[in-house]
Amino acid sequence: MNPIERSTRNSPIEPGYLDLRTLATYSSCSTRWLRDRLVDRTHPLPHYRVGGKLLVKRDDFDRWVAQYRHDRTVDELNDVVSGVLAQLSR
């Protein structure tokens, strides 16, 4: 059962807006780390403040975190492997 299913056990509707606790489960990040991202000066996590409640739209989070995707190139991987092999041969 995925985190969203767990958090909405009694609700047949999957939420589009997640509170920080549910988002933490969904993203495998701590609520503290997420709260820090809300006020990040260079790349803030989009969110809504309704009364005192903080909500993050799941689609917004997925788009936001996708910007951090890092694909290693073949050259980078070769450098990593070479470095590990060099350390093992010492």
C-alpha positions, 0 to 999 in steps of 0.5 A, a space after each residue: 500500500 503506497 503512502 497516499 493509500 495509507 493516508 486516505 484509507 477512509 476516503 475513496 478520493 486520492 487527495 491532490 493537496 497534501 499536508 506536510 506529514 502526508 507529503 513527507 511520507 509520499 516523498 520519503 523526506 522529513 517534515 522539517 526538511 520540507 518546511 525548510 524547502 518552503 522558504 528556500 530563497 533560490 528554489 522554494 517549494 510551491 505551497 498554499 497556506 489556508 488559515 494555518 494549514 500548509 498544503 502542497 499540491 502533489 503535482 506541484 511537488 513532483 514538478 518541483 523535485 523533478 528539477 533536481 534530477 541528475 543523470 550521470 553521463 558515461 564519462 562521469 560514471 567512468 571517472 567514479 569507477 576509475 576512482 574506486 578501482 584506484 583506491 582498491 588497488 592501493 
